[in-house]
Amino acid sequence: MTDSRFPTKDAVLALIRSSATPVGKREIARAFKLSGSDHREQLKDLLRELEADGAVERGRNKRVAPPQSLPEVAVLEISGVDSDGEAQARPLTWTGEDAPPRIFLLPERKGAPPLSVGDRLLAKLARINDRLYEARIIRRIEGASESRVLGVYRPAADGGRITPTDRRNRTEFFVLPSNRGDAEADDLVLADILPAGRLGLPQARVVDRFGSTAEPRAISLIAIHTHGLPTVFPHGALREAELASVPSLVGREDLRAIPFVTIDGADARDFDDAVWAEADSDPANPDGWRLIVAIADVSYYVRPGSSLDRAAYERGNSVYFPDRVVPMLPEALSNGLCSLRPNEDRACLAFQLWIDRNGALIRHRLTRGLMRSAARLTYEQVQNCHEGRADDATGPLADTVIAPLYGAYARLWEARVRRRTLDLDLPERRVVVDERGRVGDIATRVRLDSHRLIEEFMIAANVAAAEVLEARSMPGLFRVHDRPSMDKMETLRAFLTGIGLTLPKGEALKPEHFTRILRRVEGTPDSQLVSEVILRAQAQAAYSPDNIGHFGLALPRYAHFTSPIRRYADLIVHRALIRALNLGVGGLDDAAMERLTEIGDHLSATERRAATAERDAVDRFTAAHLADRVGARFAGRVSGVTRFGLFIRLNDSGADGLVPISALPDDRYEHDEAAHALVGQRTGTRYRLSAPVMVILVEADPLTGSTLFRLADSSA
């Protein structure tokens, strides 16, 4: 039976903390009027537990005081990296007034995935001195992000409140004055969720602040921290990037006389691919073309196992927001030595590709070279030049460079049409921000032939890369896209039947089956609806060492080769090609070859993380753009139907928002999943995917990205 007179741990700890000097068992026993051998043994056990917890520290005279030490076993959080690129950790529950001691992590088992900032783990600690500990990892803790909240801090009379930026989290958190850190009113903060009490709001402790939410940059910061994107490079990686230089011609082909051009968007931050083409002079290939796709030689600068390599692998890919980029590589490389700037020597890997008059790839050769771009052009400039509106930059290149590019593209496009690929040309939102980071406009991106030209050149180079890997039996990463699942196909068939369209049964589905349906609805009100439903039925593309082909592109083999500045998967392919063809330093190492499945899974996950973060940021920028137009009317279409309401996409900006089911005209609505519709049981009113609607803006919150509408009338 528990002795009710014996103090709790918290009571003893409060006494120790309130004392100006260390206290011993005698002072504790006197303060709580403890006597007898049973109480002495209980107190001894209690103090041992407090020591093991790290709550108190015992000195040489066996007296105890508030700790400046850590427990033997503790939950740690990865807080950053040191100058050598090694992970640094901090105790999750540090309460000292000074900064917590440094914690050095002992290596994990060979092959363990790298640690990322924000990861949490259970570790056994060994004290080296007052300010340094050694930690041996016991296990990693999954779901750590659930114990933190990103939100907006606002002061209150009794402390403060944090409102989460996640629109799905409606919980408000209470912050004691002692837990606010240096947060100010309307700051964006990251906070630990504290153990729940019995009454009142859940509590949180601010652990980091990112500045005022009034600043436009807060929008992308929310996306960055919500999705745990690494933003700080290790000192070792930065040092390696800054010390890099352009290689000599030793072991390289001199391509500097070829007038390569880069063609990118006007807002592009890096240029990792350059192109050139000419009519093939070989009589054996009449009406054929020779084209070269030159790609920055990132593998020369980022070597396996280096600090740069570890940092790039952790990120997996660059992430692009309207107002910034979270790059995979430090700026000295991504915007410097690996960016194919005009009139500057650059190391490259270049595929020479020969296509016949039908656009078929008949042979190819990969070389490691040194190139020099002749011009940095935009899609709009190249398209205008092709249509007879050349400017000062494109005029001198019109006949000798740009016209041949379109000549080769025409053949490749014809081959694509014959291949009957799945072409879902869905609208894409483009957020335009001004110099201060504020939204100036939101528009749908225009698709030009110049965009398709570059895409077809890149696809040809990617196919060549995959063919080399297979021909040389070289392990690498393929970009794979599986056939749609049977369950999704049955759902799609049911929907298409409902609008008078059919999808064949009893035969292997091919991309051309979907393309035929898209052609039938082209130019009709159902066009976008059918495109979106077909897209939702597709499998997700991924990276894998096991080649199953690319269903959407109708290609038996495909690898990502053309963007190693921003995709680690492409860097793996470069290394594999270098090793397979014996092209020099920077080839794929044995350790990576053994982990290709794991690497592919990791890169598929970082790609999905980036896409989600980019989409969330666009939603928030869009909400910011609409915030001062509450009450305005907009034309749109139903872009999604769920049991809790309708998603609406506005015609002019492509902005998405929700009409909650509670805001629909009074009725009881059933969700017809197969028909993608909400159906009123009393009135028979149907709200169907892609139906035109007029809506009124009710709410637009940039911090959560939440945009709410109500119907302007009941017709849909």
MILUM-717433 format. One line per field, with one value per residue (C-alpha): residue in one letter; x, y, z. Coordinates in nm, 3 decimals. Each point is the difference from the previous one (the first is absolute). Layout:
rest c(a/...)
u c(X/...)
v c(Y/...)
w c(Z/...)
# end
This chain:
rest c(m/t/d/s/r/f/p/t/k/d/a/v/l/a/l/i/r/s/s/a/t/p/v/g/k/r/e/i/a/r/a/f/k/l/s/g/s/d/h/r/e/q/l/k/d/l/l/r/e/l/e/a/d/g/a/v/e/r/g/r/n/k/r/v/a/p/p/q/s/l/p/e/v/a/v/l/e/i/s/g/v/d/s/d/g/e/a/q/a/r/p/l/t/w/t/g/e/d/a/p/p/r/i/f/l/l/p/e/r/k/g/a/p/p/l/s/v/g/d/r/l/l/a/k/l/a/r/i/n/d/r/l/y/e/a/r/i/i/r/r/i/e/g/a/s/e/s/r/v/l/g/v/y/r/p/a/a/d/g/g/r/i/t/p/t/d/r/r/n/r/t/e/f/f/v/l/p/s/n/r/g/d/a/e/a/d/d/l/v/l/a/d/i/l/p/a/g/r/l/g/l/p/q/a/r/v/v/d/r/f/g/s/t/a/e/p/r/a/i/s/l/i/a/i/h/t/h/g/l/p/t/v/f/p/h/g/a/l/r/e/a/e/l/a/s/v/p/s/l/v/g/r/e/d/l/r/a/i/p/f/v/t/i/d/g/a/d/a/r/d/f/d/d/a/v/w/a/e/a/d/s/d/p/a/n/p/d/g/w/r/l/i/v/a/i/a/d/v/s/y/y/v/r/p/g/s/s/l/d/r/a/a/y/e/r/g/n/s/v/y/f/p/d/r/v/v/p/m/l/p/e/a/l/s/n/g/l/c/s/l/r/p/n/e/d/r/a/c/l/a/f/q/l/w/i/d/r/n/g/a/l/i/r/h/r/l/t/r/g/l/m/r/s/a/a/r/l/t/y/e/q/v/q/n/c/h/e/g/r/a/d/d/a/t/g/p/l/a/d/t/v/i/a/p/l/y/g/a/y/a/r/l/w/e/a/r/v/r/r/r/t/l/d/l/d/l/p/e/r/r/v/v/v/d/e/r/g/r/v/g/d/i/a/t/r/v/r/l/d/s/h/r/l/i/e/e/f/m/i/a/a/n/v/a/a/a/e/v/l/e/a/r/s/m/p/g/l/f/r/v/h/d/r/p/s/m/d/k/m/e/t/l/r/a/f/l/t/g/i/g/l/t/l/p/k/g/e/a/l/k/p/e/h/f/t/r/i/l/r/r/v/e/g/t/p/d/s/q/l/v/s/e/v/i/l/r/a/q/a/q/a/a/y/s/p/d/n/i/g/h/f/g/l/a/l/p/r/y/a/h/f/t/s/p/i/r/r/y/a/d/l/i/v/h/r/a/l/i/r/a/l/n/l/g/v/g/g/l/d/d/a/a/m/e/r/l/t/e/i/g/d/h/l/s/a/t/e/r/r/a/a/t/a/e/r/d/a/v/d/r/f/t/a/a/h/l/a/d/r/v/g/a/r/f/a/g/r/v/s/g/v/t/r/f/g/l/f/i/r/l/n/d/s/g/a/d/g/l/v/p/i/s/a/l/p/d/d/r/y/e/h/d/e/a/a/h/a/l/v/g/q/r/t/g/t/r/y/r/l/s/a/p/v/m/v/i/l/v/e/a/d/p/l/t/g/s/t/l/f/r/l/a/d/s/s/a)
u c(0.000/0.128/0.092/-0.207/0.248/0.291/0.067/-0.035/0.287/-0.134/-0.010/0.359/0.115/-0.171/0.187/0.335/-0.061/-0.105/0.315/0.287/0.251/0.009/-0.197/0.051/-0.230/-0.001/-0.137/-0.261/-0.109/-0.025/-0.202/-0.256/0.016/0.119/0.135/0.072/0.193/-0.290/-0.014/0.379/-0.003/-0.294/0.180/0.319/-0.193/-0.180/0.328/0.146/-0.300/0.041/0.368/-0.078/-0.257/0.259/-0.224/0.270/0.376/0.192/0.340/0.296/-0.149/-0.313/-0.208/-0.240/-0.073/-0.197/0.161/0.235/0.020/-0.207/-0.157/0.155/-0.275/-0.175/-0.206/0.213/-0.083/0.232/0.058/0.254/0.342/0.351/0.287/0.079/-0.355/-0.072/-0.344/-0.036/-0.270/-0.162/-0.207/-0.371/-0.086/0.292/-0.107/0.331/0.044/0.320/0.019/-0.009/0.329/0.121/-0.087/0.222/-0.176/0.189/-0.038/-0.303/0.009/0.132/-0.270/-0.226/-0.177/0.148/-0.144/-0.187/-0.058/-0.308/0.043/-0.042/0.166/0.042/0.368/0.226/0.223/0.352/0.133/0.341/0.004/-0.245/-0.067/0.044/-0.174/0.034/-0.323/-0.060/-0.328/-0.241/-0.277/-0.157/-0.336/-0.260/-0.269/0.206/-0.160/-0.329/0.149/0.069/-0.215/0.073/-0.220/-0.054/0.077/-0.226/0.035/-0.280/-0.054/0.096/0.286/-0.049/-0.176/0.123/-0.239/0.124/0.068/-0.130/-0.358/-0.088/0.107/-0.255/0.159/0.127/0.301/0.070/0.352/0.122/0.214/0.298/-0.056/-0.035/0.375/0.056/-0.327/-0.180/-0.359/-0.090/0.331/0.015/0.133/0.084/-0.105/0.019/-0.337/0.029/-0.160/-0.374/-0.145/-0.345/-0.164/0.029/0.175/0.292/0.334/0.299/0.352/0.152/0.329/0.058/-0.136/0.010/-0.106/-0.325/-0.283/-0.052/0.311/-0.079/0.284/-0.199/-0.214/0.282/0.156/-0.320/0.024/0.371/-0.043/-0.332/0.161/0.339/0.208/0.370/0.111/0.350/0.298/0.277/0.316/0.186/-0.235/0.026/0.379/0.018/-0.226/0.197/0.334/-0.121/0.124/-0.053/0.202/0.258/-0.046/0.191/-0.229/-0.268/-0.119/0.019/-0.357/0.050/-0.028/-0.356/-0.258/-0.208/-0.292/-0.192/-0.378/-0.184/-0.274/0.061/0.007/0.242/0.275/0.229/0.081/0.105/-0.077/0.109/-0.099/0.119/-0.109/0.089/-0.117/0.191/0.257/0.028/-0.145/-0.106/-0.245/-0.191/-0.212/0.131/0.131/0.291/-0.068/0.204/-0.138/0.270/-0.061/0.201/0.258/-0.109/0.168/0.342/-0.064/-0.221/0.193/-0.150/0.032/0.096/-0.171/-0.160/-0.127/-0.156/-0.174/-0.132/-0.128/-0.182/-0.182/-0.058/-0.098/-0.040/-0.332/-0.138/-0.223/-0.129/0.244/0.297/0.170/0.112/0.284/0.142/0.352/0.165/-0.022/0.368/-0.094/-0.373/0.026/0.372/0.222/-0.287/-0.215/0.065/0.038/0.071/0.360/0.146/0.181/-0.198/0.059/-0.273/-0.122/-0.134/-0.211/0.036/-0.323/-0.075/-0.364/-0.140/-0.261/-0.272/0.142/0.129/0.319/0.238/0.324/0.164/0.335/0.074/0.305/0.145/0.086/0.060/-0.259/-0.089/-0.360/-0.055/-0.317/-0.248/-0.345/-0.356/-0.283/-0.182/0.307/0.055/-0.368/-0.018/0.312/-0.144/-0.314/0.199/0.030/0.369/0.164/0.360/0.092/-0.175/0.045/0.363/-0.095/-0.325/0.124/0.311/-0.121/-0.374/-0.133/0.194/-0.131/-0.357/0.090/0.118/-0.293/-0.253/0.134/0.002/-0.355/-0.121/0.154/-0.174/-0.337/0.053/0.100/-0.340/0.118/-0.233/-0.016/-0.184/0.047/-0.156/0.023/0.273/-0.013/0.284/0.040/0.179/0.158/0.156/0.340/-0.145/-0.140/-0.364/-0.235/-0.042/-0.201/-0.114/-0.042/-0.010/0.332/-0.009/0.131/0.210/0.169/0.331/-0.094/-0.078/0.324/0.212/-0.214/0.049/0.376/0.019/-0.211/0.231/0.306/-0.171/-0.084/0.363/0.120/-0.231/0.112/0.366/-0.072/-0.187/0.248/0.291/-0.194/0.081/-0.210/-0.163/-0.329/-0.279/-0.296/-0.286/-0.373/-0.221/-0.333/-0.310/-0.141/-0.307/-0.200/0.066/-0.086/-0.338/-0.080/0.109/-0.210/-0.308/0.049/0.065/-0.305/-0.207/0.094/-0.028/0.363/0.146/0.334/0.081/-0.025/0.172/0.321/0.320/-0.046/0.240/0.046/-0.168/-0.331/-0.005/0.121/-0.295/-0.242/0.178/-0.024/-0.375/-0.067/0.252/-0.164/-0.310/-0.104/0.101/0.358/0.168/-0.222/0.097/0.369/-0.003/-0.187/0.242/0.294/-0.136/-0.024/0.371/0.272/0.264/0.339/0.298/0.372/0.110/0.298/-0.255/-0.114/-0.370/-0.020/-0.186/-0.369/-0.093/0.278/-0.051/0.371/0.156/0.295/0.046/0.237/0.036/0.330/-0.061/-0.028/0.277/0.013/-0.347/-0.061/0.227/-0.145/0.160/0.332/-0.024/-0.061/0.301/0.220/-0.126/0.072/0.350/0.077/-0.157/0.192/0.319/-0.019/0.218/-0.054/-0.331/-0.150/-0.256/0.160/-0.061/-0.182/-0.261/-0.044/-0.100/-0.254/-0.173/-0.345/0.027/0.135/-0.286/-0.260/0.161/0.009/-0.359/-0.098/0.196/-0.155/-0.350/0.097/0.120/-0.312/-0.226/0.199/-0.010/-0.374/-0.064/0.202/-0.193/-0.326/0.117/0.127/-0.332/-0.192/0.218/-0.086/-0.374/-0.002/-0.118/-0.279/-0.231/-0.357/0.097/-0.163/0.203/-0.069/0.140/-0.047/-0.038/0.350/-0.066/-0.297/0.020/-0.247/0.077/-0.042/0.104/0.342/-0.022/0.267/-0.033/0.016/0.219/0.270/-0.027/-0.038/-0.159/-0.238/-0.273/-0.375/-0.080/-0.299/-0.162/0.004/-0.194/-0.375/-0.202/-0.021/0.153/0.282/0.137/0.347/-0.021/0.366/-0.026/-0.170/0.221/-0.310/-0.192/-0.370/-0.277/-0.236/-0.299/0.040/0.206/0.251/0.333/0.337/0.231/0.373/0.086/-0.344/0.014/-0.087/-0.006/0.138/0.050/0.325/-0.067/0.352/0.361/0.264/0.363/0.136/-0.198/-0.057/-0.371/-0.238/-0.376/-0.283/-0.375/-0.211/-0.133/-0.308/-0.127/0.060/0.292)
v c(0.000/0.347/0.222/0.318/0.196/-0.072/0.283/-0.041/0.042/0.339/0.118/-0.109/0.150/0.330/0.014/-0.068/0.265/0.260/-0.042/0.243/-0.275/-0.376/-0.201/-0.346/-0.275/0.149/0.335/-0.171/-0.230/0.297/0.207/-0.276/-0.131/-0.344/-0.247/-0.367/-0.246/-0.057/0.368/0.018/-0.289/0.151/0.333/-0.166/-0.180/0.320/0.192/-0.281/0.028/0.379/-0.045/-0.261/0.238/0.277/0.213/0.042/-0.028/-0.139/0.144/-0.154/0.078/-0.194/0.315/0.068/0.311/0.097/-0.164/0.126/-0.359/-0.237/-0.335/-0.332/-0.063/0.288/0.096/0.211/0.208/0.057/0.375/0.048/-0.103/0.097/0.123/-0.358/-0.073/-0.219/0.015/0.199/-0.073/0.179/-0.133/0.031/0.102/0.227/0.246/0.164/0.375/-0.044/-0.163/-0.381/-0.189/-0.130/-0.360/-0.206/-0.295/-0.325/-0.163/-0.221/-0.338/-0.006/0.079/0.191/0.288/0.345/0.215/0.319/0.319/-0.055/-0.379/-0.129/-0.298/-0.178/-0.012/-0.111/0.288/0.000/0.322/0.109/0.336/0.269/0.118/-0.315/-0.337/-0.314/-0.167/-0.354/-0.028/-0.256/0.053/0.265/0.142/0.002/0.265/0.263/0.278/-0.071/0.137/0.341/0.275/0.283/0.298/0.368/0.128/0.265/0.143/-0.035/0.124/-0.336/-0.078/-0.062/-0.209/-0.187/-0.048/-0.281/0.078/-0.346/0.051/-0.350/0.084/0.220/-0.039/0.313/-0.041/0.187/0.137/0.089/0.317/-0.220/-0.204/0.283/0.035/0.323/-0.023/0.325/0.070/-0.155/-0.185/-0.329/-0.249/-0.367/-0.144/-0.328/-0.134/-0.067/-0.293/0.056/0.121/-0.082/0.337/0.290/0.041/-0.228/0.168/0.061/0.138/0.219/-0.146/0.218/0.316/0.097/0.363/0.185/-0.155/0.347/-0.063/-0.155/-0.252/-0.160/-0.187/-0.210/-0.034/-0.167/-0.253/-0.058/-0.072/-0.182/-0.257/-0.011/0.119/0.034/0.360/0.025/-0.166/-0.149/0.210/-0.289/-0.001/0.377/-0.017/-0.275/0.202/0.322/-0.170/-0.159/0.119/-0.075/-0.310/-0.006/-0.172/-0.308/-0.297/0.225/0.083/0.367/0.104/0.373/0.077/-0.137/0.284/-0.162/0.200/-0.037/0.047/0.051/0.204/0.369/-0.064/-0.296/0.007/-0.270/-0.130/-0.365/-0.097/0.142/-0.114/0.013/-0.171/-0.031/-0.198/-0.329/0.004/-0.381/-0.132/-0.313/0.213/0.207/0.279/-0.099/0.224/0.012/0.171/0.050/0.035/0.130/-0.028/0.153/-0.251/0.010/-0.336/0.163/0.233/-0.216/-0.318/-0.305/0.018/0.369/0.258/0.143/-0.344/-0.062/0.338/-0.050/-0.350/0.124/0.264/-0.230/0.285/0.376/0.150/0.300/0.264/0.319/0.214/-0.231/-0.331/-0.256/-0.142/-0.350/0.142/0.313/0.315/-0.014/-0.306/0.029/0.362/-0.009/-0.274/-0.238/0.265/0.017/0.377/0.156/0.057/-0.192/-0.335/-0.275/-0.370/-0.214/-0.345/0.017/-0.252/0.014/-0.138/-0.104/-0.026/-0.111/0.172/-0.163/0.132/-0.340/0.002/-0.212/0.047/0.212/0.074/0.144/0.216/0.190/0.344/0.368/0.230/0.367/0.117/0.257/0.150/-0.022/0.013/-0.015/-0.210/0.313/0.135/-0.327/-0.035/0.360/-0.052/-0.316/0.194/0.281/0.242/-0.023/0.239/0.111/-0.325/-0.246/0.180/-0.110/-0.358/-0.031/-0.195/-0.173/-0.111/0.045/-0.122/-0.332/-0.052/0.021/-0.228/-0.276/0.064/-0.049/-0.352/-0.087/0.128/-0.210/-0.305/0.087/0.026/-0.341/-0.143/0.115/0.121/0.118/0.379/0.172/0.369/0.128/0.369/0.098/0.302/0.251/0.241/0.324/0.184/0.345/0.100/0.018/-0.350/0.108/-0.166/0.208/-0.246/-0.360/-0.138/-0.328/-0.093/0.015/-0.310/0.080/-0.218/0.120/-0.173/-0.322/0.031/-0.010/-0.278/-0.219/0.060/-0.090/-0.314/-0.113/0.045/-0.181/-0.294/-0.014/-0.005/-0.290/-0.191/0.033/-0.130/-0.303/-0.071/0.005/-0.190/0.291/0.044/0.344/0.174/-0.010/0.235/-0.250/0.049/-0.304/-0.077/0.122/-0.244/-0.208/0.168/0.347/-0.118/-0.133/0.332/0.188/-0.224/0.061/0.376/0.003/-0.216/0.259/0.267/-0.222/-0.108/-0.351/-0.149/-0.342/-0.310/-0.330/0.139/0.149/0.372/0.230/0.378/0.026/-0.119/0.306/0.225/-0.102/0.101/0.334/0.066/-0.070/0.261/0.256/0.343/-0.105/0.112/-0.346/0.022/0.112/-0.224/-0.312/0.097/0.034/-0.326/-0.187/0.161/-0.115/-0.355/-0.018/-0.160/0.226/0.015/-0.099/-0.080/-0.363/-0.217/-0.245/0.116/-0.053/0.269/0.329/-0.051/0.366/0.067/-0.340/-0.076/-0.335/0.168/0.346/0.166/0.355/0.139/0.366/0.185/-0.101/0.352/-0.048/-0.377/-0.246/-0.285/0.157/0.019/-0.376/-0.060/0.218/-0.198/-0.330/0.111/0.121/-0.336/-0.199/0.189/0.056/0.378/0.093/0.113/0.024/-0.334/-0.198/-0.166/-0.354/0.118/0.187/-0.294/-0.218/0.258/0.100/-0.121/0.195/0.306/-0.019/-0.016/0.296/0.213/-0.088/0.119/0.328/0.066/-0.041/0.219/0.274/-0.016/0.024/0.293/0.185/-0.055/0.115/0.317/0.080/-0.046/0.248/0.255/-0.033/0.060/0.309/0.126/-0.042/0.116/0.354/-0.118/-0.167/0.039/0.010/-0.226/-0.240/-0.242/-0.347/-0.372/-0.287/-0.149/-0.258/-0.167/-0.146/-0.099/0.325/0.244/0.125/0.123/0.290/0.118/0.360/0.056/0.310/-0.091/-0.377/0.056/-0.289/0.024/-0.190/0.041/-0.194/-0.232/0.205/0.303/-0.176/0.065/-0.172/-0.372/-0.334/-0.080/-0.341/-0.040/-0.200/-0.099/-0.174/0.303/0.253/0.184/0.117/-0.075/0.167/-0.270/0.231/0.226/-0.224/0.284/-0.134/0.169/-0.182/0.015/0.267/0.166/0.381/0.206/0.359/0.038/0.273/0.013/-0.046/-0.041/0.003/-0.067/0.020/-0.166/-0.321/0.021/-0.044/0.151/-0.036/0.082/-0.015/-0.045/0.323/-0.192/-0.354/-0.096/-0.228)
w c(0.000/-0.088/0.297/-0.049/0.216/-0.232/-0.251/-0.376/-0.244/-0.103/0.363/0.066/-0.329/0.084/0.333/-0.167/-0.265/0.256/0.206/-0.060/0.082/-0.058/0.255/0.148/0.117/0.352/-0.114/-0.217/0.284/0.239/-0.249/-0.045/0.360/-0.105/0.253/0.034/-0.213/-0.243/-0.088/-0.036/-0.248/-0.192/-0.020/-0.119/-0.276/-0.100/-0.032/-0.211/-0.234/-0.026/-0.081/-0.267/-0.148/-0.010/0.225/0.267/0.015/0.300/0.092/0.181/0.343/-0.094/-0.006/-0.285/-0.208/-0.316/-0.302/-0.259/-0.118/-0.207/0.093/-0.092/-0.255/-0.174/-0.302/-0.234/-0.304/-0.296/0.000/-0.278/-0.126/0.101/-0.218/-0.104/-0.105/0.305/0.162/0.322/0.257/0.289/0.289/-0.067/0.357/0.096/0.272/0.090/-0.036/-0.202/-0.339/0.021/-0.025/-0.336/-0.076/-0.229/-0.164/-0.034/-0.345/-0.058/-0.166/-0.355/-0.254/0.239/-0.179/0.067/0.277/-0.086/0.198/0.218/0.029/0.354/0.160/0.330/0.102/0.283/0.110/0.141/0.152/-0.131/0.181/0.113/-0.356/-0.209/-0.013/-0.207/-0.111/-0.120/-0.192/0.143/-0.252/-0.219/0.101/-0.275/-0.029/0.182/-0.200/0.177/0.323/-0.155/-0.137/-0.242/0.064/0.069/0.349/0.153/0.353/0.255/0.354/0.152/-0.238/-0.372/-0.263/-0.308/-0.292/-0.232/-0.366/-0.096/-0.115/0.127/0.355/0.174/0.344/0.175/0.230/0.323/0.060/0.348/0.021/0.086/-0.317/-0.255/-0.067/-0.193/-0.196/-0.072/-0.106/-0.339/-0.028/-0.188/0.256/0.038/0.335/0.192/0.110/0.373/0.185/0.033/0.327/0.132/-0.062/-0.241/-0.332/-0.091/0.067/-0.227/0.035/-0.270/-0.127/-0.307/-0.160/-0.367/0.006/-0.050/-0.200/-0.151/-0.211/-0.340/0.046/0.283/-0.255/-0.142/0.347/0.118/-0.285/0.067/0.370/-0.031/-0.228/0.174/-0.295/0.088/-0.058/0.150/-0.168/0.216/0.012/-0.161/-0.300/-0.041/0.019/-0.265/-0.231/0.045/-0.069/-0.325/-0.339/-0.368/-0.102/-0.275/-0.337/0.116/-0.063/-0.152/-0.349/-0.097/-0.093/0.041/-0.372/-0.014/0.045/0.273/0.142/0.326/-0.021/0.328/0.162/0.055/0.377/-0.015/0.262/-0.140/-0.346/-0.002/-0.360/-0.336/-0.349/-0.360/-0.323/-0.368/-0.298/-0.011/-0.283/-0.005/-0.331/0.186/0.201/-0.258/0.149/0.342/0.274/0.239/0.331/0.316/0.350/0.235/0.376/0.284/0.129/0.364/0.067/-0.047/0.293/0.225/0.078/0.175/0.377/0.012/0.219/-0.317/-0.092/0.342/-0.003/-0.355/0.079/0.310/-0.206/-0.297/-0.228/-0.017/0.104/-0.188/0.155/-0.165/0.201/0.063/-0.063/0.255/-0.212/0.007/-0.040/0.145/-0.208/-0.097/-0.208/-0.077/-0.119/-0.072/-0.136/-0.085/-0.164/-0.375/-0.020/-0.339/-0.104/0.297/-0.014/0.169/0.063/-0.154/-0.092/-0.356/-0.188/-0.376/-0.143/-0.356/-0.106/-0.334/-0.216/0.215/0.326/0.116/0.208/-0.210/0.194/0.267/0.159/0.344/0.053/0.294/-0.125/0.047/-0.157/-0.024/-0.041/-0.276/0.151/0.287/-0.163/0.131/-0.138/-0.114/-0.185/-0.186/-0.092/-0.122/-0.210/-0.155/-0.090/-0.163/0.293/0.081/0.248/0.043/0.178/-0.231/-0.335/-0.057/0.100/-0.195/-0.303/0.135/0.345/0.062/-0.335/0.020/0.355/-0.130/-0.290/0.233/0.236/-0.280/-0.061/0.371/0.041/-0.292/0.166/0.326/-0.175/-0.162/0.338/0.132/0.337/0.275/-0.043/0.284/-0.071/0.324/0.098/0.246/0.228/-0.011/0.291/-0.090/0.294/0.005/0.141/0.352/-0.028/-0.031/-0.248/-0.314/-0.206/-0.027/-0.348/-0.188/-0.159/-0.380/-0.178/-0.308/-0.261/0.147/0.328/-0.187/-0.200/0.315/0.149/-0.309/-0.004/0.371/-0.050/-0.282/0.223/0.289/-0.226/-0.117/0.362/0.084/-0.310/0.101/0.350/-0.136/-0.278/0.246/0.272/0.227/0.316/0.019/0.062/-0.256/-0.005/0.006/-0.046/0.052/-0.165/0.185/0.256/-0.078/0.278/-0.140/-0.349/0.111/0.170/-0.312/-0.227/0.212/-0.022/-0.374/-0.065/0.186/-0.255/-0.306/-0.039/0.009/0.099/-0.151/0.217/-0.047/-0.153/0.138/0.043/-0.181/0.016/-0.341/0.151/0.225/-0.281/-0.219/0.275/0.046/-0.374/0.005/0.272/-0.124/-0.023/0.196/0.353/0.126/-0.128/0.321/0.212/-0.197/0.005/0.379/0.059/-0.227/0.182/0.338/-0.130/-0.087/0.211/0.150/-0.173/0.214/0.001/0.000/-0.105/-0.145/-0.343/-0.067/-0.269/-0.009/-0.073/-0.052/-0.251/-0.165/0.036/0.096/0.174/0.144/0.248/0.130/-0.131/-0.078/0.334/0.243/0.152/0.142/0.009/0.180/-0.209/-0.309/0.184/0.069/-0.372/-0.092/0.238/-0.139/-0.357/0.094/0.157/-0.284/-0.271/0.202/-0.039/0.298/0.357/0.183/-0.104/0.200/0.302/0.124/0.315/-0.205/-0.238/0.295/0.123/-0.325/0.109/0.324/-0.185/-0.252/0.279/0.178/-0.315/-0.089/0.349/-0.019/-0.342/0.147/0.295/-0.234/-0.217/0.305/0.144/-0.333/-0.033/0.358/-0.059/-0.319/0.194/0.263/-0.252/-0.181/0.323/0.064/-0.348/0.069/0.363/-0.077/-0.234/0.252/-0.124/-0.368/-0.260/-0.214/-0.282/0.046/-0.037/0.246/0.018/0.270/0.168/0.351/0.268/0.186/-0.289/-0.342/-0.106/-0.242/-0.244/-0.115/-0.376/-0.001/0.251/0.042/0.376/0.190/0.295/0.182/0.019/0.321/-0.024/0.277/-0.234/-0.279/-0.038/0.273/-0.076/0.100/-0.242/-0.092/-0.150/-0.323/-0.023/-0.338/-0.160/0.184/0.118/0.308/-0.039/0.203/0.126/0.029/-0.304/-0.229/-0.053/-0.128/0.041/-0.239/-0.064/-0.262/0.021/-0.049/0.310/0.122/0.351/0.258/0.197/0.374/0.141/-0.122/0.268/-0.123/0.315/-0.041/-0.376/0.069/-0.257/0.054/-0.238/-0.005/-0.311/-0.148/-0.119/0.017/-0.362/-0.076)
# end
